[in-house]
């Protein structure tokens, strides 16, 4: 009888250790949950939305314009930001007359509802082009009037990228995949 109890307890412990190991490996290397805090990505995301961030997307492929990423803040690695990639390495980015231009073409940004302005003491200057360096990205929040982003702090090193946002799982009425508006589906 004691042997059966010990075997039963060992089976439970093995299961708990196995499930715990899967969770840890998934969280550290594959994907992690994040909570959206703040208004910088409205109307795409609302504060308190819960999302899944893929940590392997950019090991398998390159970042694309329009991807939404989570990255460690440049000034404080304890704070994560969520923004949309607008400029890739080698791109020429300019903000002029409240519009974003990449490589001379105005971006069609159906996900924003406010103009894109520059800040007086920010990194980006009205009408002045800047070239995204190798291994860096230019990112913007979708709610431009309430977003601290590359217009203010400059380019984001790709090494700061935690992952690509791929799924929203809360609230239930917004449950589903997060898609890139610049990637056409065939």
C-alpha positions as protocol buffer text, in pm:
chain_id: "A"
residue {
  index: 1
  type: UNK
  ca { x: 0 y: 0 z: 0 }
}
residue {
  index: 2
  type: UNK
  ca { x: 281 y: 242 z: 90 }
}
residue {
  index: 3
  type: UNK
  ca { x: 457 y: 166 z: -241 }
}
residue {
  index: 4
  type: UNK
  ca { x: 138 y: 258 z: -434 }
}
residue {
  index: 5
  type: UNK
  ca { x: 111 y: 589 z: -248 }
}
residue {
  index: 6
  type: UNK
  ca { x: 479 y: 666 z: -312 }
}
residue {
  index: 7
  type: UNK
  ca { x: 438 y: 575 z: -682 }
}
residue {
  index: 8
  type: UNK
  ca { x: 127 y: 795 z: -704 }
}
residue {
  index: 9
  type: UNK
  ca { x: 306 y: 1091 z: -542 }
}
residue {
  index: 10
  type: UNK
  ca { x: 609 y: 1041 z: -771 }
}
residue {
  index: 11
  type: UNK
  ca { x: 381 y: 1038 z: -1079 }
}
residue {
  index: 12
  type: UNK
  ca { x: 226 y: 1368 z: -967 }
}
residue {
  index: 13
  type: UNK
  ca { x: 570 y: 1521 z: -901 }
}
residue {
  index: 14
  type: UNK
  ca { x: 697 y: 1406 z: -1243 }
}
residue {
  index: 15
  type: UNK
  ca { x: 394 y: 1566 z: -1409 }
}
residue {
  index: 16
  type: UNK
  ca { x: 436 y: 1891 z: -1215 }
}
residue {
  index: 17
  type: UNK
  ca { x: 808 y: 1908 z: -1297 }
}
residue {
  index: 18
  type: UNK
  ca { x: 742 y: 1829 z: -1665 }
}
residue {
  index: 19
  type: UNK
  ca { x: 468 y: 2092 z: -1700 }
}
residue {
  index: 20
  type: UNK
  ca { x: 675 y: 2346 z: -1506 }
}
residue {
  index: 21
  type: UNK
  ca { x: 976 y: 2282 z: -1729 }
}
residue {
  index: 22
  type: UNK
  ca { x: 764 y: 2327 z: -2042 }
}
residue {
  index: 23
  type: UNK
  ca { x: 630 y: 2655 z: -1907 }
}
residue {
  index: 24
  type: UNK
  ca { x: 979 y: 2785 z: -1820 }
}
residue {
  index: 25
  type: UNK
  ca { x: 1127 y: 2688 z: -2158 }
}
residue {
  index: 26
  type: UNK
  ca { x: 831 y: 2842 z: -2341 }
}
residue {
  index: 27
  type: UNK
  ca { x: 849 y: 3165 z: -2138 }
}
residue {
  index: 28
  type: UNK
  ca { x: 1227 y: 3204 z: -2166 }
}
residue {
  index: 29
  type: UNK
  ca { x: 1279 y: 3107 z: -2529 }
}
residue {
  index: 30
  type: UNK
  ca { x: 955 y: 3089 z: -2731 }
}
residue {
  index: 31
  type: UNK
  ca { x: 688 y: 3337 z: -2618 }
}
residue {
  index: 32
  type: UNK
  ca { x: 579 y: 3538 z: -2322 }
}
residue {
  index: 33
  type: UNK
  ca { x: 261 y: 3713 z: -2215 }
}
residue {
  index: 34
  type: UNK
  ca { x: 260 y: 4092 z: -2184 }
}
residue {
  index: 35
  type: UNK
  ca { x: 5 y: 4343 z: -2062 }
}
residue {
  index: 36
  type: UNK
  ca { x: -45 y: 4667 z: -2249 }
}
residue {
  index: 37
  type: UNK
  ca { x: -10 y: 4961 z: -2012 }
}
residue {
  index: 38
  type: UNK
  ca { x: -71 y: 5312 z: -2139 }
}
residue {
  index: 39
  type: UNK
  ca { x: -238 y: 5477 z: -2435 }
}
residue {
  index: 40
  type: UNK
  ca { x: 49 y: 5481 z: -2688 }
}
residue {
  index: 41
  type: UNK
  ca { x: -98 y: 5202 z: -2906 }
}
residue {
  index: 42
  type: UNK
  ca { x: -465 y: 5304 z: -2898 }
}
residue {
  index: 43
  type: UNK
  ca { x: -680 y: 5218 z: -3101 }
}
residue {
  index: 44
  type: UNK
  ca { x: -492 y: 4904 z: -3194 }
}
residue {
  index: 45
  type: UNK
  ca { x: -454 y: 4805 z: -2827 }
}
residue {
  index: 46
  type: UNK
  ca { x: -617 y: 4940 z: -2514 }
}
residue {
  index: 47
  type: UNK
  ca { x: -452 y: 4963 z: -2176 }
}
residue {
  index: 48
  type: UNK
  ca { x: -493 y: 4631 z: -1989 }
}
residue {
  index: 49
  type: UNK
  ca { x: -511 y: 4421 z: -2309 }
}
residue {
  index: 50
  type: UNK
  ca { x: -314 y: 4098 z: -2277 }
}
residue {
  index: 51
  type: UNK
  ca { x: -95 y: 3989 z: -2567 }
}
residue {
  index: 52
  type: UNK
  ca { x: 147 y: 3710 z: -2655 }
}
residue {
  index: 53
  type: UNK
  ca { x: 491 y: 3808 z: -2776 }
}
residue {
  index: 54
  type: UNK
  ca { x: 687 y: 3564 z: -2993 }
}
residue {
  index: 55
  type: UNK
  ca { x: 1052 y: 3556 z: -2892 }
}
residue {
  index: 56
  type: UNK
  ca { x: 1156 y: 3338 z: -3188 }
}
residue {
  index: 57
  type: UNK
  ca { x: 998 y: 3530 z: -3478 }
}
residue {
  index: 58
  type: UNK
  ca { x: 1314 y: 3729 z: -3548 }
}
residue {
  index: 59
  type: UNK
  ca { x: 1540 y: 3427 z: -3509 }
}
residue {
  index: 60
  type: UNK
  ca { x: 1346 y: 3269 z: -3795 }
}
residue {
  index: 61
  type: UNK
  ca { x: 1299 y: 3586 z: -4002 }
}
residue {
  index: 62
  type: UNK
  ca { x: 1365 y: 3957 z: -4017 }
}
residue {
  index: 63
  type: UNK
  ca { x: 1156 y: 4240 z: -3875 }
}
residue {
  index: 64
  type: UNK
  ca { x: 909 y: 4391 z: -4120 }
}
residue {
  index: 65
  type: UNK
  ca { x: 763 y: 4738 z: -4146 }
}
residue {
  index: 66
  type: UNK
  ca { x: 426 y: 4729 z: -3969 }
}
residue {
  index: 67
  type: UNK
  ca { x: 519 y: 4459 z: -3715 }
}
residue {
  index: 68
  type: UNK
  ca { x: 428 y: 4543 z: -3357 }
}
residue {
  index: 69
  type: UNK
  ca { x: 714 y: 4470 z: -3119 }
}
residue {
  index: 70
  type: UNK
  ca { x: 786 y: 4468 z: -2748 }
}
residue {
  index: 71
  type: UNK
  ca { x: 1130 y: 4599 z: -2655 }
}
residue {
  index: 72
  type: UNK
  ca { x: 1328 y: 4694 z: -2348 }
}
residue {
  index: 73
  type: UNK
  ca { x: 1336 y: 5068 z: -2288 }
}
residue {
  index: 74
  type: UNK
  ca { x: 1661 y: 5235 z: -2389 }
}
residue {
  index: 75
  type: UNK
  ca { x: 1696 y: 5405 z: -2051 }
}
residue {
  index: 76
  type: UNK
  ca { x: 1561 y: 5135 z: -1820 }
}
residue {
  index: 77
  type: UNK
  ca { x: 1569 y: 4764 z: -1907 }
}
residue {
  index: 78
  type: UNK
  ca { x: 1304 y: 4702 z: -1641 }
}
residue {
  index: 79
  type: UNK
  ca { x: 1044 y: 4882 z: -1857 }
}
residue {
  index: 80
  type: UNK
  ca { x: 908 y: 4730 z: -2179 }
}
residue {
  index: 81
  type: UNK
  ca { x: 760 y: 4937 z: -2461 }
}
residue {
  index: 82
  type: UNK
  ca { x: 519 y: 4826 z: -2733 }
}
residue {
  index: 83
  type: UNK
  ca { x: 542 y: 5007 z: -3067 }
}
residue {
  index: 84
  type: UNK
  ca { x: 503 y: 4955 z: -3442 }
}
residue {
  index: 85
  type: UNK
  ca { x: 808 y: 4924 z: -3670 }
}
residue {
  index: 86
  type: UNK
  ca { x: 808 y: 5205 z: -3925 }
}
residue {
  index: 87
  type: UNK
  ca { x: 1172 y: 5213 z: -4040 }
}
residue {
  index: 88
  type: UNK
  ca { x: 1407 y: 4922 z: -4109 }
}
residue {
  index: 89
  type: UNK
  ca { x: 1787 y: 4933 z: -4140 }
}
residue {
  index: 90
  type: UNK
  ca { x: 1883 y: 5151 z: -4437 }
}
residue {
  index: 91
  type: UNK
  ca { x: 1542 y: 5321 z: -4460 }
}
residue {
  index: 92
  type: UNK
  ca { x: 1522 y: 5698 z: -4487 }
}
residue {
  index: 93
  type: UNK
  ca { x: 1253 y: 5822 z: -4245 }
}
residue {
  index: 94
  type: UNK
  ca { x: 1111 y: 6174 z: -4240 }
}
residue {
  index: 95
  type: UNK
  ca { x: 818 y: 6339 z: -4068 }
}
residue {
  index: 96
  type: UNK
  ca { x: 684 y: 6630 z: -4268 }
}
residue {
  index: 97
  type: UNK
  ca { x: 351 y: 6815 z: -4246 }
}
residue {
  index: 98
  type: UNK
  ca { x: 230 y: 6561 z: -3984 }
}
residue {
  index: 99
  type: UNK
  ca { x: 289 y: 6262 z: -4216 }
}
residue {
  index: 100
  type: UNK
  ca { x: 551 y: 5987 z: -4209 }
}
residue {
  index: 101
  type: UNK
  ca { x: 761 y: 5929 z: -4520 }
}
residue {
  index: 102
  type: UNK
  ca { x: 982 y: 5624 z: -4569 }
}
residue {
  index: 103
  type: UNK
  ca { x: 1225 y: 5624 z: -4859 }
}
residue {
  index: 104
  type: UNK
  ca { x: 1045 y: 5924 z: -5008 }
}
residue {
  index: 105
  type: UNK
  ca { x: 695 y: 5770 z: -5004 }
}
residue {
  index: 106
  type: UNK
  ca { x: 423 y: 5873 z: -4760 }
}
residue {
  index: 107
  type: UNK
  ca { x: 311 y: 5579 z: -4545 }
}
residue {
  index: 108
  type: UNK
  ca { x: -53 y: 5481 z: -4560 }
}
residue {
  index: 109
  type: UNK
  ca { x: -133 y: 5434 z: -4190 }
}
residue {
  index: 110
  type: UNK
  ca { x: -499 y: 5337 z: -4147 }
}
residue {
  index: 111
  type: UNK
  ca { x: -432 y: 5240 z: -3783 }
}
residue {
  index: 112
  type: UNK
  ca { x: -369 y: 5599 z: -3664 }
}
residue {
  index: 113
  type: UNK
  ca { x: -627 y: 5871 z: -3604 }
}
residue {
  index: 114
  type: UNK
  ca { x: -403 y: 6162 z: -3505 }
}
residue {
  index: 115
  type: UNK
  ca { x: -131 y: 6348 z: -3695 }
}
residue {
  index: 116
  type: UNK
  ca { x: 233 y: 6257 z: -3652 }
}
residue {
  index: 117
  type: UNK
  ca { x: 417 y: 6556 z: -3514 }
}
residue {
  index: 118
  type: UNK
  ca { x: 773 y: 6600 z: -3392 }
}
residue {
  index: 119
  type: UNK
  ca { x: 883 y: 6719 z: -3049 }
}
residue {
  index: 120
  type: UNK
  ca { x: 1076 y: 7042 z: -2996 }
}
residue {
  index: 121
  type: UNK
  ca { x: 1370 y: 6869 z: -2825 }
}
residue {
  index: 122
  type: UNK
  ca { x: 1315 y: 6526 z: -2978 }
}
residue {
  index: 123
  type: UNK
  ca { x: 1530 y: 6313 z: -3204 }
}
residue {
  index: 124
  type: UNK
  ca { x: 1321 y: 6364 z: -3520 }
}
residue {
  index: 125
  type: UNK
  ca { x: 1304 y: 6710 z: -3674 }
}
residue {
  index: 126
  type: UNK
  ca { x: 1027 y: 6839 z: -3900 }
}
residue {
  index: 127
  type: UNK
  ca { x: 1116 y: 6780 z: -4265 }
}
residue {
  index: 128
  type: UNK
  ca { x: 1461 y: 6631 z: -4195 }
}
residue {
  index: 129
  type: UNK
  ca { x: 1534 y: 6279 z: -4313 }
}
residue {
  index: 130
  type: UNK
  ca { x: 1725 y: 6034 z: -4095 }
}
residue {
  index: 131
  type: UNK
  ca { x: 1870 y: 5701 z: -4210 }
}
residue {
  index: 132
  type: UNK
  ca { x: 1808 y: 5399 z: -3988 }
}
residue {
  index: 133
  type: UNK
  ca { x: 2148 y: 5244 z: -3906 }
}
residue {
  index: 134
  type: UNK
  ca { x: 2226 y: 4875 z: -3948 }
}
residue {
  index: 135
  type: UNK
  ca { x: 2088 y: 4666 z: -3657 }
}
residue {
  index: 136
  type: UNK
  ca { x: 1844 y: 4942 z: -3551 }
}
residue {
  index: 137
  type: UNK
  ca { x: 1475 y: 5017 z: -3604 }
}
residue {
  index: 138
  type: UNK
  ca { x: 1258 y: 5329 z: -3610 }
}
residue {
  index: 139
  type: UNK
  ca { x: 937 y: 5270 z: -3410 }
}
residue {
  index: 140
  type: UNK
  ca { x: 621 y: 5471 z: -3348 }
}
residue {
  index: 141
  type: UNK
  ca { x: 316 y: 5425 z: -3129 }
}
residue {
  index: 142
  type: UNK
  ca { x: -20 y: 5417 z: -3307 }
}
residue {
  index: 143
  type: UNK
  ca { x: -157 y: 5691 z: -3080 }
}
residue {
  index: 144
  type: UNK
  ca { x: 98 y: 5950 z: -3188 }
}
residue {
  index: 145
  type: UNK
  ca { x: -12 y: 6229 z: -2953 }
}
residue {
  index: 146
  type: UNK
  ca { x: 39 y: 6001 z: -2649 }
}
residue {
  index: 147
  type: UNK
  ca { x: 346 y: 5801 z: -2749 }
}
residue {
  index: 148
  type: UNK
  ca { x: 705 y: 5815 z: -2639 }
}
residue {
  index: 149
  type: UNK
  ca { x: 882 y: 5663 z: -2940 }
}
residue {
  index: 150
  type: UNK
  ca { x: 1165 y: 5707 z: -3193 }
}
residue {
  index: 151
  type: UNK
  ca { x: 1057 y: 6067 z: -3261 }
}
residue {
  index: 152
  type: UNK
  ca { x: 1176 y: 6139 z: -2908 }
}
residue {
  index: 153
  type: UNK
  ca { x: 1448 y: 5887 z: -2820 }
}
residue {
  index: 154
  type: UNK
  ca { x: 1581 y: 5785 z: -3161 }
}
residue {
  index: 155
  type: UNK
  ca { x: 1652 y: 5446 z: -3312 }
}
residue {
  index: 156
  type: UNK
  ca { x: 1597 y: 5123 z: -3116 }
}
residue {
  index: 157
  type: UNK
  ca { x: 1875 y: 4862 z: -3124 }
}
residue {
  index: 158
  type: UNK
  ca { x: 1744 y: 4531 z: -3252 }
}
residue {
  index: 159
  type: UNK
  ca { x: 1920 y: 4373 z: -2953 }
}
residue {
  index: 160
  type: UNK
  ca { x: 1656 y: 4543 z: -2731 }
}
residue {
  index: 161
  type: UNK
  ca { x: 1370 y: 4368 z: -2913 }
}
residue {
  index: 162
  type: UNK
  ca { x: 1204 y: 4108 z: -2691 }
}
residue {
  index: 163
  type: UNK
  ca { x: 971 y: 3985 z: -2961 }
}
residue {
  index: 164
  type: UNK
  ca { x: 694 y: 4035 z: -3211 }
}
residue {
  index: 165
  type: UNK
  ca { x: 335 y: 4067 z: -3089 }
}
residue {
  index: 166
  type: UNK
  ca { x: 140 y: 3782 z: -3249 }
}
residue {
  index: 167
  type: UNK
  ca { x: -180 y: 3735 z: -3050 }
}
residue {
  index: 168
  type: UNK
  ca { x: -422 y: 3918 z: -2819 }
}
residue {
  index: 169
  type: UNK
  ca { x: -598 y: 3690 z: -2572 }
}
residue {
  index: 170
  type: UNK
  ca { x: -780 y: 3943 z: -2352 }
}
residue {
  index: 171
  type: UNK
  ca { x: -1035 y: 4097 z: -2364 }
}
residue {
  index: 172
  type: UNK
  ca { x: -1239 y: 3814 z: -2515 }
}
residue {
  index: 173
  type: UNK
  ca { x: -1411 y: 4042 z: -2770 }
}
residue {
  index: 174
  type: UNK
  ca { x: -1067 y: 4127 z: -2918 }
}
residue {
  index: 175
  type: UNK
  ca { x: -930 y: 3770 z: -2905 }
}
residue {
  index: 176
  type: UNK
  ca { x: -723 y: 3680 z: -3210 }
}
residue {
  index: 177
  type: UNK
  ca { x: -409 y: 3713 z: -3418 }
}
residue {
  index: 178
  type: UNK
  ca { x: -231 y: 4044 z: -3455 }
}
residue {
  index: 179
  type: UNK
  ca { x: -168 y: 4109 z: -3823 }
}
residue {
  index: 180
  type: UNK
  ca { x: 67 y: 4340 z: -4008 }
}
residue {
  index: 181
  type: UNK
  ca { x: -125 y: 4587 z: -4226 }
}
residue {
  index: 182
  type: UNK
  ca { x: 165 y: 4609 z: -4474 }
}
residue {
  index: 183
  type: UNK
  ca { x: 185 y: 4236 z: -4544 }
}
residue {
  index: 184
  type: UNK
  ca { x: -58 y: 4121 z: -4812 }
}
residue {
  index: 185
  type: UNK
  ca { x: -231 y: 3787 z: -4767 }
}
residue {
  index: 186
  type: UNK
  ca { x: -256 y: 3558 z: -5067 }
}
